[in-house]
Amino acid sequence: MAAGGASILRAGMVGLGMIFDETYRPFFERAHAEGLWDRRFGALAVELTAVGSRTGKRAAAYKKSAGQKIADFQNFSGSDAIDQLVTADVDLVCVATPDDRHYESARKALQAGKHVVIEKPSVLSLKELDELVALAQDQGVLAKVVYHKLLDPDHKKLRTLVEDGVLRHVNNGYCSLLEPKSISGQQFAEWISGRNPGTYVAVHYLKLIDFTFGGRLKTVTATGQRGLVGPKDGPTWDSVQMRLVYEYGDGREAAFDIHTSWVTPNNFPGYVEQEVQFRFDNGVWNGHSRKRGVELTVEDKTPNDLKTTINTHYNGTFVEPWGERSQRGYGIEVIERFVREVAYVEKGGPAGERTRRLKEMRELGYNDLSADRQVVASVQALEAILAEAAQGRPDAVASYDAESGKLTLAWPGVAETRVLHPGR
Ligand SMILES: NC(=O)c1ccc[n+]([C@@H]2O[C@H](COP(=O)([O-])OP(=O)(O)OC[C@H]3O[C@@H](n4cnc5c(N)ncnc54)[C@H](O)[C@@H]3O)[C@@H](O)[C@H]2O)c1
């Protein structure tokens, strides 16, 4: 029990980059000030007690600037930061490193018996996913992934209309997410070599499609362009277009195109431009995550320092009507949800019923790793298709067998196939 009779959950954080600043930091600061409450687990203190990153510099600077806004935390750095962090007294670990380093940190945290939440994309291969799911099962802890777009009120409404049968059978659709050159040129320059803009942002829509419409993933194809971020024949991609085909219970199919880029001009109005359209048997859904009604112009500030079409829903800083300064939005809410799920498992009733509570929280398909399989299959397919293209073998088609979980790559007119994952 912590001071004041509240029980406590201690959190560890791996990676203190942009996403930490946007979502985890405001969550932990609010939790530090207010705690969490739920009838099932009562008053709960939540503290960030350990962080791990490569250099530790941002953590040190954050500790200094945050002052009383956050509890004192241990700051681990270097190549073994995660090894040190998991020996600290933490109940849960948040993994927000670049995506090709998620698996290692998540595995070590699960092995140490910690609950884990990983930023999207969870991991880059089915092998890694299956291992983490099995490990979480063995250790009796939660392993989850953050897809904040599922908590966007517009996407919740879309899913509600599908769930309620108002929108019937999706046939096809497109999604696009465009980011400015500053993302590839500055923000992510450290890890961008050999990578593409699809894996880490198309994945938002891979999940939205998979979670909202259900169905069985059948095929993935992809192409892209090079020459700006890296050489025109190298392994680093400027923009990527992928297509997925799904099949539903009645045997009918749907196709989805997802376009992503991280080389859009820095002064384009959106900063992150996100658009979707889904066509159903009886309807059309058109969504734009930025143009929700706000268009802001400030002399000498928009569109660079301030954005023209701002997304105040994801993560906005506000003066509340009651005078308080706050930072809130669905990007922060999704972190809080995970912490509430851990609190429910650990403190939401008698110890003898923990297994039942754990099972209940694992059944939440929106964030449980076990429900991320078709999304990870699509990501692994995309990475493999682009890697093959960079080596002079373009136009591969990935096929996923939802029954066996097998993922294969084939080329039109070529008999040989490449097995990306042998199945469960
Ligand atoms: N949910 C979203 O919309 C969203 C938005 C941005 C980023 N993300 C995800 O969050 C993750 C991080 O993105 P970011 O923008 O914060 O990246 P970033 O490059 O700004 O920061 C990465 C952080 O990880 C640390 N790090 C790198 N390698 C490490 C290692 N081996 N061990 C410990 N720490 C290590 C770095 O020191 C840095 O603090 C990515 O997976 C990304 O896809 C999600």
The ligand as a Tripos MOL2 file, in Angstrom:
@<TRIPOS>MOLECULE
LIG
   44    48     1     0     0
SMALL
NO_CHARGES

@<TRIPOS>ATOM
      1 N1          1.2820    5.5400  -31.8050 N.am      1 LIG1
      2 C1          1.7870    6.3780  -32.7090 C.2       1 LIG1
      3 O1          1.1190    7.0160  -33.5030 O.2       1 LIG1
      4 C2          3.2170    6.5570  -32.7740 C.ar      1 LIG1
      5 C3          3.7410    7.7660  -33.1810 C.ar      1 LIG1
      6 C4          5.1240    7.8710  -33.2490 C.ar      1 LIG1
      7 C5          5.8840    6.7600  -32.9370 C.ar      1 LIG1
      8 N2          5.3010    5.5980  -32.5420 N.ar      1 LIG1
      9 C6          6.0930    4.3990  -32.2800 C.3       1 LIG1
     10 O2          6.8370    4.5900  -31.1060 O.3       1 LIG1
     11 C7          8.1150    4.0130  -31.2600 C.3       1 LIG1
     12 C8          9.1500    5.0810  -30.9930 C.3       1 LIG1
     13 O3          8.9380    6.1590  -31.8630 O.3       1 LIG1
     14 P1          9.4770    7.6090  -31.5420 P.3       1 LIG1
     15 O4          8.8710    8.5110  -32.5310 O.co2     1 LIG1
     16 O5          9.2760    7.9210  -30.1140 O.co2     1 LIG1
     17 O6         11.0260    7.3760  -31.8820 O.3       1 LIG1
     18 P2         12.2970    8.2800  -31.5560 P.3       1 LIG1
     19 O7         13.2950    7.9360  -32.5970 O.co2     1 LIG1
     20 O8         11.8780    9.7050  -31.3470 O.co2     1 LIG1
     21 O9         12.7910    7.7230  -30.1130 O.3       1 LIG1
     22 C9         13.2750    6.4140  -29.9010 C.3       1 LIG1
     23 C10        13.7480    6.2440  -28.4620 C.3       1 LIG1
     24 O10        14.1970    4.9100  -28.2760 O.3       1 LIG1
     25 C11        15.4540    4.8890  -27.6500 C.3       1 LIG1
     26 N3         16.1540    3.6810  -28.0610 N.ar      1 LIG1
     27 C12        16.5740    3.3380  -29.3080 C.ar      1 LIG1
     28 N4         17.1280    2.1090  -29.2820 N.ar      1 LIG1
     29 C13        17.0620    1.6720  -28.0120 C.ar      1 LIG1
     30 C14        17.4560    0.4850  -27.3590 C.ar      1 LIG1
     31 N5         18.0210   -0.5220  -28.0500 N.pl3     1 LIG1
     32 N6         17.2270    0.3510  -26.0290 N.ar      1 LIG1
     33 C15        16.6500    1.3590  -25.3380 C.ar      1 LIG1
     34 N7         16.2340    2.5070  -25.9060 N.ar      1 LIG1
     35 C16        16.4420    2.6580  -27.2180 C.ar      1 LIG1
     36 C17        16.1290    6.1520  -28.1020 C.3       1 LIG1
     37 O11        17.1460    6.5190  -27.1860 O.3       1 LIG1
     38 C18        14.9290    7.1300  -28.0720 C.3       1 LIG1
     39 O12        14.7360    7.5840  -26.7520 O.3       1 LIG1
     40 C19         8.1540    3.4300  -32.6770 C.3       1 LIG1
     41 O13         7.8140    2.0680  -32.6250 O.3       1 LIG1
     42 C20         7.0500    4.1540  -33.3970 C.3       1 LIG1
     43 O14         6.4540    3.3790  -34.4340 O.3       1 LIG1
     44 C21         3.9940    5.4930  -32.4360 C.ar      1 LIG1
@<TRIPOS>BOND
     1     1     2 1
     2     2     3 2
     3     2     4 1
     4     4     5 ar
     5     4    44 ar
     6     5     6 ar
     7     6     7 ar
     8     7     8 ar
     9     8     9 1
    10     8    44 ar
    11     9    10 1
    12     9    42 1
    13    10    11 1
    14    11    12 1
    15    11    40 1
    16    12    13 1
    17    13    14 1
    18    14    15 2
    19    14    16 1
    20    14    17 1
    21    17    18 1
    22    18    19 2
    23    18    20 1
    24    18    21 1
    25    21    22 1
    26    22    23 1
    27    23    24 1
    28    23    38 1
    29    24    25 1
    30    25    26 1
    31    25    36 1
    32    26    27 ar
    33    26    35 ar
    34    27    28 ar
    35    28    29 ar
    36    29    30 ar
    37    29    35 ar
    38    30    31 1
    39    30    32 ar
    40    32    33 ar
    41    33    34 ar
    42    34    35 ar
    43    36    37 1
    44    36    38 1
    45    38    39 1
    46    40    41 1
    47    40    42 1
    48    42    43 1
@<TRIPOS>SUBSTRUCTURE
     1 LIG1         1 GROUP 0 **** ****
